[in-house]
Amino acid sequence: MSHLDILIPFGLPPEELATDLFRELKTPALATLVARARRETPPAIRQSADGISRALPHEAWLASRFGLEEQMHVGGSPPIATAAMRALGLAHEPGIWFMLNPVHFHIARDHLVLPDLRQLALTERESRTLFDIAQPLFEEVGKPLRFGNATSWFVRADDWSRLQTSTPDAACGHNIDIWMPKGEGERNWRKLQNEVQMHWFTGSLNAERESKGLKPVNSIWLWGGAQASMDGAKSPYTELIHLDGWMRAFAQFGGNHLPGADAGTVIAAAPERGLLLLDQLLEPALGNDWAQWLINLEQLEAEWFAPLLAALKTGKLDRLTLIPTHHARIAAYTTGKNTLRKFWIKPALTNLLP
């Protein structure tokens, strides 16, 4: 029997905008899948030890599915750094490793805001220039720094094992104060962060970026602390489809990764237990660009929901579960050939509401 879980970050619209957004959408396949589905009890969104949800619901759900919930409860954000290093082909010594992202802090009237990292447009050359400035500062305090790619670096900090950190997307668009690392090692981190900021401020790279109309890279974001050995982490899936960015690290825990598969390929594979990530709604939702959100959702309708609905009707797939989220909620809708026979239920998106 084939079953496909489809994780759709920000597939749930804000309640205050839902009526207007539903009116504009032309997604009959999605409406059919949602209306005739069996609505599952959504998993609880567990807060981190300091009482703050330091990861978005889809991030927390992924960590839980791969056996990382307890470690995330301690560290706040998904403990993914060492798996991300392996995904990039980086060797790492035993210890506690963190993800480190070069970022731009927007200066508001009385606070700092973290914009979406995807908007930074940082090249590998620029990132390596910034890395070369920062690395001696980390080495000086006994924190080895490793370059992963333009957007992701890694730092070893064994004495920060209980530091509570937040994912960049959880903090995106907010006053960073409550999302900054908290707990054991917090003061040392902030001191190191300030040192890096000052050295970057005096460099020439940001002046060069600003002359091109780009935002300066003026800080770093720490998160994702993980042990080098991730005992207990295991994939429940036989196939992993379209895991992108840092989420590609979950493929290190097992399962066949199909990064570029289209709907036809997935249907033909008929995964025994597959996970498909559709994250095209994430960026417009974080940026409150609901016009683009509508466009992207209708593209998902054409490329994924319509073919998958047809595959269910013909028996090429047995069952699928849609798992849409937004910033504070997650839902689940399971559909199969039998539930689709409820012809008396008209297609509608209203089942996406609480």
N, C-alpha and C positions, 0 to 999 in steps of 0.2 A: 504493500500500500504506500502511495506517495503522499507526502505532506509537506507543504511549503509555508513557513512563517515569513511574513512580509512586514518588516519594520519600517515605519514611515514617520520619521521625526517631523513634528509640526504638521502632521496630517489632520490634526484636530484644530479647527479654527477657534479664535477667541470667541467666547460666548456672546460678547457684545457686538461682534461683527458677523456672526454666523448667518443670520437671516439674509443680510445683504449679499454675502459671499455665495451662499447657496443659490440665490436668485440668479446670479451671473454664470454659475457653472453649468457646463454641458458635459456631464460625466455619467451617462446612463449605465455603463458597466459597473462603475464604482457604486452607484446608487443601488443597483441590483444586489451586488455582493454584500453591501452593508445592511440593506433592508431585510433580506431573507436569511441573514446569518443567525447563528446562535451566539448571543452575546455572552462572553465569558466574564467571570469575575476578574477584574484587573488586579495585577499584583500590587501590593502596597509599596509606596515610595518611601524607602527607609532613609531617615536622616542620618547624617554622620554623628560622631560622638559629641560634637559641640552643638547639636540641635539645628544645624543649617543643612539644607539640601545643596551640597557642593557639586553635584552633577545633575544634568538634565535627566528627565525620566527615561529617555531612550538610552542614555549612557549608563544609567544605573541598571536598567533592564538587561543590557548586554553583559555587564559585569556579573550580575546575578546568574544569568543563564550559563556563563562559563565558570561558575564556581568561585567567584571572587568577592562575593557579598560581604563576608566577614572582614576581609582585608580592607575593603572600601569603607566599611563602617569605622575602622580605626583611622584611616588616612584621608577620608573625605572624598577623594576623587578615585576613579578606577585605577587599580595598581597595575599599570600597563607598560611602564617605562622599559623594563628589561625585554619584554616581548617585542616592543617596538624597535629596540636595538637589534634584536635578532632578525626582524623583518627587513631591516636595512643592511644586514650583513655585518653588523658590528659585534666584535667580541667584547665581553665584559667580565671584570673580576668579580668575585663574591662580594656581597655587600648590598647596600640600599642605593638604588639609582632612581633619579627623578627625570621627568621630561622638563625641558627648558625651551621656551619659545621666545624669540625676539619679538617685541610688541611695540605698538604706539599707544601711549596714554594721552587721551584728549583732556585738555585742561578746561574744565567747566568753571563756573563762577566761584564756587567754593569747594570743589572736590575734583577728583580725577575719575575718568570714565575709560573703560577698556572697550574699544571698538572691535568689530569682527576682524579676526586675524586674516581672513581670506581677502580682505580689501587692502592688505599692506603691500602686495606686489613686490616682495623682496626677492632679489635675484641671488643666485648662489655666490657670485662674486662679492656682492654687498654683504651677504651673510658671513662669508669667510673673513672679510675685512673686520667685521664687528667681533667675530669669534676670536680672531688673533689678538684683539685688544683685551677681550674679557678673560681669555684663558689664563694668563699669568696671575690675575687677581684671584681666581679660584684656586690655582695651584699654591699660591702663597698661604692660603688658609687650610690647605690639605684637602681640597675638594677637586678631584680630577674631573676635567671637562672634556667631553667627546663631541665631535661634529657628526651629525647624522645627515641632514640635508639643509636646504635653505631655511626651512621653517622650524626644524626640530633639532635641538641639541640635547645632551644628556650629562647629568652631573651625579657623581657618587657622594653621598653624605650619610654615612652610617649612623651618626649621632642625631639624625633627624627622623628616626623611624616612626615616631608618633606625631609628626608634624601634620596638621590638618590643612589640606590644600584643595583648591577648586579647579574644575576644568575651565578653559578659556571661554567656552560657549555658555557655561552657567553664569559666568560673570559678565558676559558681553552686554554692553549697553547700560551697565549699572555703575553706581558709585563703588569703587573697588575696595573701600575700607573693610566691609564685612567679608569680602571674598579673598582677602589676602591671607597668606599662610598664618596659622595660629597654633600656639602650643610650644612644645619643647624645640628650641632652635629658632624660634621666630625672630628674636632680636638679632641673632647672628646672620640670618638670611637677609633681613632688612638692611643691615650694615653693608653686606656684600652687594646687594642690589643697588644701593646708593652709590657705592664705589664705581660700579659698572656704568651707571647713568652719568656720573660726572666725567668719566673718561670718554664716553661716547659723545658727550656734549662738546668737548674740546676738539674732537676729531673733525675731519673735513667731509666725511661721507654724508652726513645729514644735510649739510649745506648744499651738497651736490644733488641730493634727492629733492630738496625743497625747490631748487632752481628748475626742476622738471615738473613741479606741481605735485610731488609725492609727499606723503606724510613722513616725518622723521621717525626713526626707530630709536625710541628714547627710554626703553626699559626692557625687562625680561619677566616672564611668567613661569612660575615653578608649580609643578603638579605631577600626579601619576606615580608617586613613589612606590617602588616594588622591590622585593627581594630578588636576588639573582636567580635563585631556585624558586620556581612558582609551584610548589607542591599543592596538589588539590585542584589546580586549574585544568579543565578538560572540556573539549567541545562536545555538546550534545548533538551536533549536526554532522551529516555525511557530506553535505555540500554547503559552501559559503559563497554567496554571490554578491558582487559589487561592494565588498567592504573596501572603503576608501579612506585616505588620510591615515590618522593614527589608529582608526578602527581596523585597519588591515592587520594590525598586530594580533587580533583575536585568531587569525588563521594559524598562528604558531601553536595553538593548543589542539590542533587536529581538524580533520575535515578537508575535503578537496576544494581549493579556492578557485573560483571562476570569475576573475575580475572584470572581464569584458563581455560576458555572455548577454545575449538579447533574450527576449521572451521565447522565441522559437527554440533556442538552444536549451533553455531551462525546461521547457515543456517536453522536448525530446529526451532529456536526461531523466525526467520523472524522478527527482530525488526522493529517496526513502524518507529523509528528514532534512530539508533544506532551509537555509536562512537567506533571504534576499533583503538587502538594504537599499531603500529608495530614499536618498537624502536630498533630492532636488528642491524640496520645500524649506529646507533648513536656513539657507542664506537669506532668501527674501523675508522669511518670518522674523529672523533676528534683526533685520533691517527695517521691519514694519512696512515692507513694500508689498502690499496685498494685491496690487495689480499684477506684479510678476508672479506672486504666489498662485493666482488664478491661471496664468499662462502655463506655469510649470505643472500644475495639477492636471490640466487638460492634456498636456503632453504625456504625462504618466498614464492617463486614460487610454490614449491611442497606442502607446508603446507597450504597456503592461496590463492594465486592468481588462481591456477588451479581449486581448489574446488569452489571458488566464481564465476569464469567464467562459470563453468558447471551449477551452481545454477541459474545464470542469464539466460542461454540458456533454461533451463527447466521451468523457471518461479517460482522457489522456492524463489528467491529474485527478487524484481522488479527493483531496481536501486541501484547503489553504486557510490560514489564519491571518487576517489583517491586524496589525498592531500599530495604530496611529497614536501620536502623542502631541502634547504641547508643553509649555514651560512648567506646568504643574500637574499634569494629568496624563494617564495612559489608559488605553482601552484595548479590547481584543474582540474580534468577530470571526467566528469559524464558519466556513461555508463548504458544502460538499454537494454532490449531485442530488441527494435527497432533499436538502434544505432548499435548493433551487426549484424544486417542484411546487413550492408554495406560490402558485401563480396568482392567488387571490391577494397577495401582498404586493402593492405597487412599489416600484423602485423609488427610493427617497433617501436623501442624505440626513434626514432629521435624527436617525439613529446614532449619528455621531455626537449628538448633544448628550450631556450627563443625564 
